[in-house]
Amino acid sequence: MSWRPVLRRGIVLRHDRVRGADLLLLPERVVVLHGGGGQVVRLCDGTRAVEDIVTELGERHPNAPVAGEVPAFLAVLRKEGWLT
């Protein structure tokens, strides 16, 4: 997959210190990202392909199942229209 994901215009990733969670701020909606979701989205800057994101996260978390979970997670965000 050569897709280079990036947040759609008008969507912002923020960390909420009160909740201790990463949030996607959408027009008229807030999405709470659980687990490492925020860490994944932070790498979606339009310069990295999905494979690059998986590789980087795999190096950071060698025992995590990133190869299967990260592409699926990004596909869900894309389907929701939050990533382009």
mmCIF file as gemmi writes it, N, C-alpha and C atoms, coordinates in Angstrom:
data_model
loop_
_atom_site.group_PDB
_atom_site.id
_atom_site.type_symbol
_atom_site.label_atom_id
_atom_site.label_alt_id
_atom_site.label_comp_id
_atom_site.label_asym_id
_atom_site.label_entity_id
_atom_site.label_seq_id
_atom_site.pdbx_PDB_ins_code
_atom_site.Cartn_x
_atom_site.Cartn_y
_atom_site.Cartn_z
_atom_site.occupancy
_atom_site.B_iso_or_equiv
_atom_site.pdbx_formal_charge
_atom_site.auth_seq_id
_atom_site.auth_asym_id
_atom_site.pdbx_PDB_model_num
ATOM 1 N N . MET Axp A 1 ? 0.858 -1.181 0 1 0 ? 1 A 1
ATOM 2 C CA . MET Axp A 1 ? 0 0 0 1 0 ? 1 A 1
ATOM 3 C C . MET Axp A 1 ? 0.899 1.238 0 1 0 ? 1 A 1
ATOM 4 N N . SER Axp A 2 ? 0.816 2.075 -1.013 1 0 ? 2 A 1
ATOM 5 C CA . SER Axp A 2 ? 1.665 3.263 -1.087 1 0 ? 2 A 1
ATOM 6 C C . SER Axp A 2 ? 0.943 4.521 -0.59 1 0 ? 2 A 1
ATOM 7 N N . TRP Axp A 3 ? -0.197 4.34 -0.011 1 0 ? 3 A 1
ATOM 8 C CA . TRP Axp A 3 ? -0.966 5.459 0.529 1 0 ? 3 A 1
ATOM 9 C C . TRP Axp A 3 ? -0.154 6.166 1.613 1 0 ? 3 A 1
ATOM 10 N N . ARG Axp A 4 ? -0.135 7.487 1.565 1 0 ? 4 A 1
ATOM 11 C CA . ARG Axp A 4 ? 0.558 8.313 2.554 1 0 ? 4 A 1
ATOM 12 C C . ARG Axp A 4 ? -0.496 9.112 3.317 1 0 ? 4 A 1
ATOM 13 N N . PRO Axp A 5 ? -1.011 8.534 4.402 1 0 ? 5 A 1
ATOM 14 C CA . PRO Axp A 5 ? -2.136 9.15 5.099 1 0 ? 5 A 1
ATOM 15 C C . PRO Axp A 5 ? -1.798 10.48 5.763 1 0 ? 5 A 1
ATOM 16 N N . VAL Axp A 6 ? -2.79 11.343 5.755 1 0 ? 6 A 1
ATOM 17 C CA . VAL Axp A 6 ? -2.697 12.641 6.422 1 0 ? 6 A 1
ATOM 18 C C . VAL Axp A 6 ? -4.106 13.007 6.893 1 0 ? 6 A 1
ATOM 19 N N . LEU Axp A 7 ? -4.176 13.715 8.017 1 0 ? 7 A 1
ATOM 20 C CA . LEU Axp A 7 ? -5.479 14.146 8.508 1 0 ? 7 A 1
ATOM 21 C C . LEU Axp A 7 ? -6.151 15.065 7.504 1 0 ? 7 A 1
ATOM 22 N N . ARG Axp A 8 ? -7.428 14.872 7.332 1 0 ? 8 A 1
ATOM 23 C CA . ARG Axp A 8 ? -8.217 15.718 6.434 1 0 ? 8 A 1
ATOM 24 C C . ARG Axp A 8 ? -8.237 17.149 6.974 1 0 ? 8 A 1
ATOM 25 N N . ARG Axp A 9 ? -8.3 18.098 6.086 1 0 ? 9 A 1
ATOM 26 C CA . ARG Axp A 9 ? -8.368 19.509 6.469 1 0 ? 9 A 1
ATOM 27 C C . ARG Axp A 9 ? -9.526 19.731 7.437 1 0 ? 9 A 1
ATOM 28 N N . GLY Axp A 10 ? -9.267 20.485 8.488 1 0 ? 10 A 1
ATOM 29 C CA . GLY Axp A 10 ? -10.295 20.782 9.473 1 0 ? 10 A 1
ATOM 30 C C . GLY Axp A 10 ? -10.314 19.816 10.653 1 0 ? 10 A 1
ATOM 31 N N . ILE Axp A 11 ? -9.477 18.775 10.591 1 0 ? 11 A 1
ATOM 32 C CA . ILE Axp A 11 ? -9.395 17.807 11.693 1 0 ? 11 A 1
ATOM 33 C C . ILE Axp A 11 ? -8.051 18.004 12.382 1 0 ? 11 A 1
ATOM 34 N N . VAL Axp A 12 ? -8.095 18.055 13.713 1 0 ? 12 A 1
ATOM 35 C CA . VAL Axp A 12 ? -6.892 18.34 14.491 1 0 ? 12 A 1
ATOM 36 C C . VAL Axp A 12 ? -6.704 17.25 15.546 1 0 ? 12 A 1
ATOM 37 N N . LEU Axp A 13 ? -5.466 16.839 15.731 1 0 ? 13 A 1
ATOM 38 C CA . LEU Axp A 13 ? -5.125 15.897 16.797 1 0 ? 13 A 1
ATOM 39 C C . LEU Axp A 13 ? -4.618 16.691 17.985 1 0 ? 13 A 1
ATOM 40 N N . ARG Axp A 14 ? -5.191 16.448 19.15 1 0 ? 14 A 1
ATOM 41 C CA . ARG Axp A 14 ? -4.789 17.131 20.385 1 0 ? 14 A 1
ATOM 42 C C . ARG Axp A 14 ? -4.7 16.11 21.514 1 0 ? 14 A 1
ATOM 43 N N . HIS Axp A 15 ? -3.853 16.421 22.48 1 0 ? 15 A 1
ATOM 44 C CA . HIS Axp A 15 ? -3.791 15.6 23.686 1 0 ? 15 A 1
ATOM 45 C C . HIS Axp A 15 ? -4.524 16.337 24.796 1 0 ? 15 A 1
ATOM 46 N N . ASP Axp A 16 ? -5.467 15.654 25.418 1 0 ? 16 A 1
ATOM 47 C CA . ASP Axp A 16 ? -6.231 16.223 26.53 1 0 ? 16 A 1
ATOM 48 C C . ASP Axp A 16 ? -5.6 15.722 27.828 1 0 ? 16 A 1
ATOM 49 N N . ARG Axp A 17 ? -4.924 16.623 28.534 1 0 ? 17 A 1
ATOM 50 C CA . ARG Axp A 17 ? -4.25 16.24 29.772 1 0 ? 17 A 1
ATOM 51 C C . ARG Axp A 17 ? -5.237 15.829 30.853 1 0 ? 17 A 1
ATOM 52 N N . VAL Axp A 18 ? -6.418 16.415 30.859 1 0 ? 18 A 1
ATOM 53 C CA . VAL Axp A 18 ? -7.418 16.071 31.873 1 0 ? 18 A 1
ATOM 54 C C . VAL Axp A 18 ? -7.866 14.618 31.702 1 0 ? 18 A 1
ATOM 55 N N . ARG Axp A 19 ? -8.173 14.232 30.485 1 0 ? 19 A 1
ATOM 56 C CA . ARG Axp A 19 ? -8.613 12.862 30.202 1 0 ? 19 A 1
ATOM 57 C C . ARG Axp A 19 ? -7.443 11.895 30.081 1 0 ? 19 A 1
ATOM 58 N N . GLY Axp A 20 ? -6.26 12.455 29.834 1 0 ? 20 A 1
ATOM 59 C CA . GLY Axp A 20 ? -5.106 11.601 29.587 1 0 ? 20 A 1
ATOM 60 C C . GLY Axp A 20 ? -5.252 10.83 28.295 1 0 ? 20 A 1
ATOM 61 N N . ALA Axp A 21 ? -5.874 11.476 27.304 1 0 ? 21 A 1
ATOM 62 C CA . ALA Axp A 21 ? -6.16 10.793 26.039 1 0 ? 21 A 1
ATOM 63 C C . ALA Axp A 21 ? -5.909 11.722 24.863 1 0 ? 21 A 1
ATOM 64 N N . ASP Axp A 22 ? -5.635 11.116 23.716 1 0 ? 22 A 1
ATOM 65 C CA . ASP Axp A 22 ? -5.522 11.865 22.476 1 0 ? 22 A 1
ATOM 66 C C . ASP Axp A 22 ? -6.905 11.974 21.859 1 0 ? 22 A 1
ATOM 67 N N . LEU Axp A 23 ? -7.161 13.124 21.273 1 0 ? 23 A 1
ATOM 68 C CA . LEU Axp A 23 ? -8.466 13.413 20.686 1 0 ? 23 A 1
ATOM 69 C C . LEU Axp A 23 ? -8.322 13.848 19.246 1 0 ? 23 A 1
ATOM 70 N N . LEU Axp A 24 ? -9.272 13.458 18.425 1 0 ? 24 A 1
ATOM 71 C CA . LEU Axp A 24 ? -9.41 14.044 17.09 1 0 ? 24 A 1
ATOM 72 C C . LEU Axp A 24 ? -10.539 15.058 17.202 1 0 ? 24 A 1
ATOM 73 N N . LEU Axp A 25 ? -10.211 16.298 16.915 1 0 ? 25 A 1
ATOM 74 C CA . LEU Axp A 25 ? -11.213 17.361 16.954 1 0 ? 25 A 1
ATOM 75 C C . LEU Axp A 25 ? -11.735 17.558 15.541 1 0 ? 25 A 1
ATOM 76 N N . LEU Axp A 26 ? -12.996 17.215 15.352 1 0 ? 26 A 1
ATOM 77 C CA . LEU Axp A 26 ? -13.655 17.341 14.066 1 0 ? 26 A 1
ATOM 78 C C . LEU Axp A 26 ? -14.687 18.45 14.171 1 0 ? 26 A 1
ATOM 79 N N . PRO Axp A 27 ? -15.136 18.958 13.053 1 0 ? 27 A 1
ATOM 80 C CA . PRO Axp A 27 ? -16.216 19.936 13.136 1 0 ? 27 A 1
ATOM 81 C C . PRO Axp A 27 ? -17.417 19.329 13.869 1 0 ? 27 A 1
ATOM 82 N N . GLU Axp A 28 ? -17.784 19.924 14.975 1 0 ? 28 A 1
ATOM 83 C CA . GLU Axp A 28 ? -18.95 19.537 15.771 1 0 ? 28 A 1
ATOM 84 C C . GLU Axp A 28 ? -18.865 18.135 16.367 1 0 ? 28 A 1
ATOM 85 N N . ARG Axp A 29 ? -17.642 17.615 16.538 1 0 ? 29 A 1
ATOM 86 C CA . ARG Axp A 29 ? -17.496 16.265 17.095 1 0 ? 29 A 1
ATOM 87 C C . ARG Axp A 29 ? -16.094 16.08 17.656 1 0 ? 29 A 1
ATOM 88 N N . VAL Axp A 30 ? -15.983 15.275 18.703 1 0 ? 30 A 1
ATOM 89 C CA . VAL Axp A 30 ? -14.687 14.912 19.276 1 0 ? 30 A 1
ATOM 90 C C . VAL Axp A 30 ? -14.61 13.395 19.326 1 0 ? 30 A 1
ATOM 91 N N . VAL Axp A 31 ? -13.5 12.851 18.854 1 0 ? 31 A 1
ATOM 92 C CA . VAL Axp A 31 ? -13.288 11.405 18.874 1 0 ? 31 A 1
ATOM 93 C C . VAL Axp A 31 ? -12.122 11.126 19.813 1 0 ? 31 A 1
ATOM 94 N N . VAL Axp A 32 ? -12.35 10.281 20.811 1 0 ? 32 A 1
ATOM 95 C CA . VAL Axp A 32 ? -11.297 9.894 21.75 1 0 ? 32 A 1
ATOM 96 C C . VAL Axp A 32 ? -10.56 8.699 21.159 1 0 ? 32 A 1
ATOM 97 N N . LEU Axp A 33 ? -9.237 8.833 21.03 1 0 ? 33 A 1
ATOM 98 C CA . LEU Axp A 33 ? -8.41 7.74 20.528 1 0 ? 33 A 1
ATOM 99 C C . LEU Axp A 33 ? -7.872 6.952 21.715 1 0 ? 33 A 1
ATOM 100 N N . HIS Axp A 34 ? -8.106 5.669 21.72 1 0 ? 34 A 1
ATOM 101 C CA . HIS Axp A 34 ? -7.679 4.815 22.821 1 0 ? 34 A 1
ATOM 102 C C . HIS Axp A 34 ? -6.358 4.141 22.488 1 0 ? 34 A 1
ATOM 103 N N . GLY Axp A 35 ? -5.678 3.685 23.515 1 0 ? 35 A 1
ATOM 104 C CA . GLY Axp A 35 ? -4.425 2.963 23.319 1 0 ? 35 A 1
ATOM 105 C C . GLY Axp A 35 ? -3.405 3.817 22.6 1 0 ? 35 A 1
ATOM 106 N N . GLY Axp A 36 ? -2.779 3.25 21.604 1 0 ? 36 A 1
ATOM 107 C CA . GLY Axp A 36 ? -1.745 3.952 20.842 1 0 ? 36 A 1
ATOM 108 C C . GLY Axp A 36 ? -2.27 4.668 19.618 1 0 ? 36 A 1
ATOM 109 N N . GLY Axp A 37 ? -3.575 4.879 19.55 1 0 ? 37 A 1
ATOM 110 C CA . GLY Axp A 37 ? -4.169 5.52 18.373 1 0 ? 37 A 1
ATOM 111 C C . GLY Axp A 37 ? -3.57 6.876 18.065 1 0 ? 37 A 1
ATOM 112 N N . GLY Axp A 38 ? -3.356 7.687 19.082 1 0 ? 38 A 1
ATOM 113 C CA . GLY Axp A 38 ? -2.776 9.012 18.87 1 0 ? 38 A 1
ATOM 114 C C . GLY Axp A 38 ? -1.361 8.924 18.339 1 0 ? 38 A 1
ATOM 115 N N . GLN Axp A 39 ? -0.61 7.954 18.839 1 0 ? 39 A 1
ATOM 116 C CA . GLN Axp A 39 ? 0.761 7.769 18.375 1 0 ? 39 A 1
ATOM 117 C C . GLN Axp A 39 ? 0.781 7.408 16.883 1 0 ? 39 A 1
ATOM 118 N N . VAL Axp A 40 ? -0.167 6.601 16.463 1 0 ? 40 A 1
ATOM 119 C CA . VAL Axp A 40 ? -0.268 6.227 15.05 1 0 ? 40 A 1
ATOM 120 C C . VAL Axp A 40 ? -0.638 7.453 14.215 1 0 ? 40 A 1
ATOM 121 N N . VAL Axp A 41 ? -1.643 8.185 14.637 1 0 ? 41 A 1
ATOM 122 C CA . VAL Axp A 41 ? -2.12 9.341 13.866 1 0 ? 41 A 1
ATOM 123 C C . VAL Axp A 41 ? -1.037 10.421 13.769 1 0 ? 41 A 1
ATOM 124 N N . ARG Axp A 42 ? -0.225 10.576 14.809 1 0 ? 42 A 1
ATOM 125 C CA . ARG Axp A 42 ? 0.86 11.562 14.758 1 0 ? 42 A 1
ATOM 126 C C . ARG Axp A 42 ? 1.837 11.294 13.611 1 0 ? 42 A 1
ATOM 127 N N . LEU Axp A 43 ? 1.954 10.052 13.221 1 0 ? 43 A 1
ATOM 128 C CA . LEU Axp A 43 ? 2.858 9.694 12.125 1 0 ? 43 A 1
ATOM 129 C C . LEU Axp A 43 ? 2.214 9.897 10.751 1 0 ? 43 A 1
ATOM 130 N N . CYS Axp A 44 ? 0.947 10.202 10.726 1 0 ? 44 A 1
ATOM 131 C CA . CYS Axp A 44 ? 0.221 10.413 9.468 1 0 ? 44 A 1
ATOM 132 C C . CYS Axp A 44 ? 0.382 11.864 9.04 1 0 ? 44 A 1
ATOM 133 N N . ASP Axp A 45 ? 1.534 12.156 8.47 1 0 ? 45 A 1
ATOM 134 C CA . ASP Axp A 45 ? 1.857 13.528 8.091 1 0 ? 45 A 1
ATOM 135 C C . ASP Axp A 45 ? 1.892 13.735 6.578 1 0 ? 45 A 1
ATOM 136 N N . GLY Axp A 46 ? 1.518 12.705 5.834 1 0 ? 46 A 1
ATOM 137 C CA . GLY Axp A 46 ? 1.507 12.823 4.378 1 0 ? 46 A 1
ATOM 138 C C . GLY Axp A 46 ? 2.846 12.519 3.731 1 0 ? 46 A 1
ATOM 139 N N . THR Axp A 47 ? 3.896 12.334 4.533 1 0 ? 47 A 1
ATOM 140 C CA . THR Axp A 47 ? 5.208 12.018 3.972 1 0 ? 47 A 1
ATOM 141 C C . THR Axp A 47 ? 5.551 10.542 4.129 1 0 ? 47 A 1
ATOM 142 N N . ARG Axp A 48 ? 4.923 9.873 5.085 1 0 ? 48 A 1
ATOM 143 C CA . ARG Axp A 48 ? 5.197 8.46 5.337 1 0 ? 48 A 1
ATOM 144 C C . ARG Axp A 48 ? 4.104 7.592 4.72 1 0 ? 48 A 1
ATOM 145 N N . ALA Axp A 49 ? 4.537 6.536 4.047 1 0 ? 49 A 1
ATOM 146 C CA . ALA Axp A 49 ? 3.589 5.529 3.561 1 0 ? 49 A 1
ATOM 147 C C . ALA Axp A 49 ? 3.184 4.657 4.741 1 0 ? 49 A 1
ATOM 148 N N . VAL Axp A 50 ? 2.108 3.923 4.582 1 0 ? 50 A 1
ATOM 149 C CA . VAL Axp A 50 ? 1.625 3.044 5.647 1 0 ? 50 A 1
ATOM 150 C C . VAL Axp A 50 ? 2.735 2.08 6.076 1 0 ? 50 A 1
ATOM 151 N N . GLU Axp A 51 ? 3.491 1.556 5.115 1 0 ? 51 A 1
ATOM 152 C CA . GLU Axp A 51 ? 4.58 0.635 5.438 1 0 ? 51 A 1
ATOM 153 C C . GLU Axp A 51 ? 5.622 1.303 6.327 1 0 ? 51 A 1
ATOM 154 N N . ASP Axp A 52 ? 5.901 2.581 6.069 1 0 ? 52 A 1
ATOM 155 C CA . ASP Axp A 52 ? 6.874 3.323 6.884 1 0 ? 52 A 1
ATOM 156 C C . ASP Axp A 52 ? 6.358 3.503 8.314 1 0 ? 52 A 1
ATOM 157 N N . ILE Axp A 53 ? 5.077 3.779 8.441 1 0 ? 53 A 1
ATOM 158 C CA . ILE Axp A 53 ? 4.464 3.938 9.767 1 0 ? 53 A 1
ATOM 159 C C . ILE Axp A 53 ? 4.548 2.631 10.526 1 0 ? 53 A 1
ATOM 160 N N . VAL Axp A 54 ? 4.22 1.528 9.867 1 0 ? 54 A 1
ATOM 161 C CA . VAL Axp A 54 ? 4.288 0.211 10.498 1 0 ? 54 A 1
ATOM 162 C C . VAL Axp A 54 ? 5.718 -0.102 10.931 1 0 ? 54 A 1
ATOM 163 N N . THR Axp A 55 ? 6.675 0.18 10.069 1 0 ? 55 A 1
ATOM 164 C CA . THR Axp A 55 ? 8.088 -0.079 10.393 1 0 ? 55 A 1
ATOM 165 C C . THR Axp A 55 ? 8.524 0.733 11.599 1 0 ? 55 A 1
ATOM 166 N N . GLU Axp A 56 ? 8.211 2.023 11.604 1 0 ? 56 A 1
ATOM 167 C CA . GLU Axp A 56 ? 8.611 2.876 12.714 1 0 ? 56 A 1
ATOM 168 C C . GLU Axp A 56 ? 7.99 2.424 14.032 1 0 ? 56 A 1
ATOM 169 N N . LEU Axp A 57 ? 6.707 2.115 14.003 1 0 ? 57 A 1
ATOM 170 C CA . LEU Axp A 57 ? 6.05 1.662 15.227 1 0 ? 57 A 1
ATOM 171 C C . LEU Axp A 57 ? 6.552 0.28 15.652 1 0 ? 57 A 1
ATOM 172 N N . GLY Axp A 58 ? 6.886 -0.561 14.697 1 0 ? 58 A 1
ATOM 173 C CA . GLY Axp A 58 ? 7.441 -1.875 15.01 1 0 ? 58 A 1
ATOM 174 C C . GLY Axp A 58 ? 8.789 -1.77 15.698 1 0 ? 58 A 1
ATOM 175 N N . GLU Axp A 59 ? 9.576 -0.775 15.306 1 0 ? 59 A 1
ATOM 176 C CA . GLU Axp A 59 ? 10.867 -0.548 15.961 1 0 ? 59 A 1
ATOM 177 C C . GLU Axp A 59 ? 10.674 -0.012 17.378 1 0 ? 59 A 1
ATOM 178 N N . ARG Axp A 60 ? 9.685 0.849 17.561 1 0 ? 60 A 1
ATOM 179 C CA . ARG Axp A 60 ? 9.409 1.409 18.888 1 0 ? 60 A 1
ATOM 180 C C . ARG Axp A 60 ? 8.811 0.376 19.841 1 0 ? 60 A 1
ATOM 181 N N . HIS Axp A 61 ? 7.99 -0.511 19.276 1 0 ? 61 A 1
ATOM 182 C CA . HIS Axp A 61 ? 7.252 -1.507 20.079 1 0 ? 61 A 1
ATOM 183 C C . HIS Axp A 61 ? 7.438 -2.888 19.445 1 0 ? 61 A 1
ATOM 184 N N . PRO Axp A 62 ? 8.598 -3.488 19.648 1 0 ? 62 A 1
ATOM 185 C CA . PRO Axp A 62 ? 8.91 -4.736 18.944 1 0 ? 62 A 1
ATOM 186 C C . PRO Axp A 62 ? 7.983 -5.914 19.229 1 0 ? 62 A 1
ATOM 187 N N . ASN Axp A 63 ? 7.316 -5.926 20.345 1 0 ? 63 A 1
ATOM 188 C CA . ASN Axp A 63 ? 6.435 -7.063 20.662 1 0 ? 63 A 1
ATOM 189 C C . ASN Axp A 63 ? 4.965 -6.802 20.34 1 0 ? 63 A 1
ATOM 190 N N . ALA Axp A 64 ? 4.672 -5.635 19.815 1 0 ? 64 A 1
ATOM 191 C CA . ALA Axp A 64 ? 3.283 -5.297 19.495 1 0 ? 64 A 1
ATOM 192 C C . ALA Axp A 64 ? 2.926 -5.785 18.087 1 0 ? 64 A 1
ATOM 193 N N . PRO Axp A 65 ? 1.678 -6.16 17.873 1 0 ? 65 A 1
ATOM 194 C CA . PRO Axp A 65 ? 1.246 -6.667 16.558 1 0 ? 65 A 1
ATOM 195 C C . PRO Axp A 65 ? 0.915 -5.526 15.576 1 0 ? 65 A 1
ATOM 196 N N . VAL Axp A 66 ? 1.86 -4.609 15.376 1 0 ? 66 A 1
ATOM 197 C CA . VAL Axp A 66 ? 1.583 -3.421 14.562 1 0 ? 66 A 1
ATOM 198 C C . VAL Axp A 66 ? 1.34 -3.75 13.102 1 0 ? 66 A 1
ATOM 199 N N . ALA Axp A 67 ? 1.978 -4.793 12.577 1 0 ? 67 A 1
ATOM 200 C CA . ALA Axp A 67 ? 1.84 -5.109 11.145 1 0 ? 67 A 1
ATOM 201 C C . ALA Axp A 67 ? 0.397 -5.421 10.766 1 0 ? 67 A 1
ATOM 202 N N . GLY Axp A 68 ? -0.357 -5.995 11.674 1 0 ? 68 A 1
ATOM 203 C CA . GLY Axp A 68 ? -1.755 -6.307 11.378 1 0 ? 68 A 1
ATOM 204 C C . GLY Axp A 68 ? -2.719 -5.232 11.818 1 0 ? 68 A 1
ATOM 205 N N . GLU Axp A 69 ? -2.429 -4.62 12.957 1 0 ? 69 A 1
ATOM 206 C CA . GLU Axp A 69 ? -3.384 -3.677 13.542 1 0 ? 69 A 1
ATOM 207 C C . GLU Axp A 69 ? -3.314 -2.27 12.96 1 0 ? 69 A 1
ATOM 208 N N . VAL Axp A 70 ? -2.132 -1.774 12.684 1 0 ? 70 A 1
ATOM 209 C CA . VAL Axp A 70 ? -2.007 -0.385 12.221 1 0 ? 70 A 1
ATOM 210 C C . VAL Axp A 70 ? -2.671 -0.17 10.859 1 0 ? 70 A 1
ATOM 211 N N . PRO Axp A 71 ? -2.401 -1.002 9.848 1 0 ? 71 A 1
ATOM 212 C CA . PRO Axp A 71 ? -3.098 -0.789 8.565 1 0 ? 71 A 1
ATOM 213 C C . PRO Axp A 71 ? -4.616 -0.867 8.701 1 0 ? 71 A 1
ATOM 214 N N . ALA Axp A 72 ? -5.11 -1.775 9.535 1 0 ? 72 A 1
ATOM 215 C CA . ALA Axp A 72 ? -6.56 -1.889 9.731 1 0 ? 72 A 1
ATOM 216 C C . ALA Axp A 72 ? -7.11 -0.64 10.41 1 0 ? 72 A 1
ATOM 217 N N . PHE Axp A 73 ? -6.401 -0.136 11.412 1 0 ? 73 A 1
ATOM 218 C CA . PHE Axp A 73 ? -6.811 1.081 12.109 1 0 ? 73 A 1
ATOM 219 C C . PHE Axp A 73 ? -6.85 2.27 11.146 1 0 ? 73 A 1
ATOM 220 N N . LEU Axp A 74 ? -5.81 2.411 10.331 1 0 ? 74 A 1
ATOM 221 C CA . LEU Axp A 74 ? -5.769 3.516 9.366 1 0 ? 74 A 1
ATOM 222 C C . LEU Axp A 74 ? -6.883 3.383 8.326 1 0 ? 74 A 1
ATOM 223 N N . ALA Axp A 75 ? -7.201 2.172 7.938 1 0 ? 75 A 1
ATOM 224 C CA . ALA Axp A 75 ? -8.286 1.957 6.976 1 0 ? 75 A 1
ATOM 225 C C . ALA Axp A 75 ? -9.623 2.409 7.554 1 0 ? 75 A 1
ATOM 226 N N . VAL Axp A 76 ? -9.832 2.165 8.844 1 0 ? 76 A 1
ATOM 227 C CA . VAL Axp A 76 ? -11.071 2.608 9.495 1 0 ? 76 A 1
ATOM 228 C C . VAL Axp A 76 ? -11.136 4.135 9.512 1 0 ? 76 A 1
ATOM 229 N N . LEU Axp A 77 ? -10.017 4.781 9.866 1 0 ? 77 A 1
ATOM 230 C CA . LEU Axp A 77 ? -9.998 6.247 9.871 1 0 ? 77 A 1
ATOM 231 C C . LEU Axp A 77 ? -10.231 6.814 8.476 1 0 ? 77 A 1
ATOM 232 N N . ARG Axp A 78 ? -9.701 6.151 7.476 1 0 ? 78 A 1
ATOM 233 C CA . ARG Axp A 78 ? -9.907 6.584 6.089 1 0 ? 78 A 1
ATOM 234 C C . ARG Axp A 78 ? -11.375 6.435 5.699 1 0 ? 78 A 1
ATOM 235 N N . LYS Axp A 79 ? -11.971 5.291 6.068 1 0 ? 79 A 1
ATOM 236 C CA . LYS Axp A 79 ? -13.372 5.042 5.741 1 0 ? 79 A 1
ATOM 237 C C . LYS Axp A 79 ? -14.281 6.082 6.41 1 0 ? 79 A 1
ATOM 238 N N . GLU Axp A 80 ? -13.923 6.493 7.627 1 0 ? 80 A 1
ATOM 239 C CA . GLU Axp A 80 ? -14.691 7.529 8.344 1 0 ? 80 A 1
ATOM 240 C C . GLU Axp A 80 ? -14.522 8.905 7.684 1 0 ? 80 A 1
ATOM 241 N N . GLY Axp A 81 ? -13.515 9.03 6.835 1 0 ? 81 A 1
ATOM 242 C CA . GLY Axp A 81 ? -13.271 10.31 6.162 1 0 ? 81 A 1
ATOM 243 C C . GLY Axp A 81 ? -12.342 11.233 6.938 1 0 ? 81 A 1
ATOM 244 N N . TRP Axp A 82 ? -11.645 10.693 7.918 1 0 ? 82 A 1
ATOM 245 C CA . TRP Axp A 82 ? -10.763 11.51 8.755 1 0 ? 82 A 1
ATOM 246 C C . TRP Axp A 82 ? -9.351 11.589 8.216 1 0 ? 82 A 1
ATOM 247 N N . LEU Axp A 83 ? -8.971 10.623 7.368 1 0 ? 83 A 1
ATOM 248 C CA . LEU Axp A 83 ? -7.656 10.626 6.718 1 0 ? 83 A 1
ATOM 249 C C . LEU Axp A 83 ? -7.849 10.66 5.213 1 0 ? 83 A 1
ATOM 250 N N . THR Axp A 84 ? -6.922 11.307 4.567 1 0 ? 84 A 1
ATOM 251 C CA . THR Axp A 84 ? -6.932 11.298 3.096 1 0 ? 84 A 1
ATOM 252 C C . THR Axp A 84 ? -5.68 10.616 2.606 1 0 ? 84 A 1
